[in-house]
Amino acid sequence: MQQDITRDSNSVAHQLRPVVITVVVAKLAVFALLMTTINFQAPLPAPVEVAEAR
């Protein structure tokens, strides 16, 4: 009886592995796309540099 339960849990684990991999890859892809759309603000020049430019 215990062996049947062990085999069933292994079977379920093998069936779910592609689903888990697909979900993880999809999350990484969405994260990468979101990171590429972030607009970082350009660093502001220091006040001394602005004064020297004038």
N, C-alpha and C positions, 0 to 999 in steps of 0.2 A: 504494500500500500504506500509506503514512504517513497519507494522508487518511482511510482506513478506520479506522485505529487512533484518530485524533483524533476522528472522528465517534462511535466506540463509547464513548470515554471521556466525551465530552460527553453522550451519551445516558444513560450510567450516572449521571453527576452530576445530570442533570435528574430521573432516577427516584428518586434518593436524597434530593433536597432536601426533599420533604414529610416523609420519615421523620426527617431530622435536625431539622427545625423542630418536629415533634411531640415528639421526645425532649427537646429543650431546653425547650419549654413545660411538659412534664410535670415536669421537674426543678425548674423555677421554682415550679410549683404546689406540689410537695411541700415545697420549702424554705419557701414562704410559710405553709403549714399548720403545719409544725413550729415556725416562729418565733412563730405565734400561740398555741401551746400552752405556750410557756416561761413559767414563773412566776418573775418577777424578785423577789428579796427586797426588801422595803421598806427604805428607808434607816434605819439605827438612829439614834436621837437621840443627840446628843453628851452626855457625862456631865454637863457643866455645865447643860444644859437639864433633865436628869432631876433634878439637885439643886435647881434653881430651882422645879421643879414640886412638890417635897416641901415 
